[in-house]
Amino acid sequence: MPVIFRYAGFRFFFYANEGTPREPVHIHAERDGLEAKFWIRPVVSVAYNNGYGARTLHELLGVVEADKALIERAWNDFFGG
């Protein structure tokens, strides 16, 4: 699972096996055994949240929004899209 970047102890990554057919571009954020998944398009949004509070989730949404281009580039480089 490629790690795209780290921020404040969070690891932002995607799984190498993202389903068949492959899901649309998204990113996972993990820290301390908790994880959230964010869709990138059409707008950055939460796909699921496993334990983060509202404040943390809001912060993570902002990080994903700010790094949306990097995430899409990394996804396309890895999956050949």
Buried (B, 14 or more C-beta within 10 A) or exposed (E): EEEBBEBEEBBBBBEEEBEEEEEEBBBBBBBEEBBBBBBBEEEBEBBEBEEBEEEBBEBBBEBBEEBBEBBBEBBEEEEEE
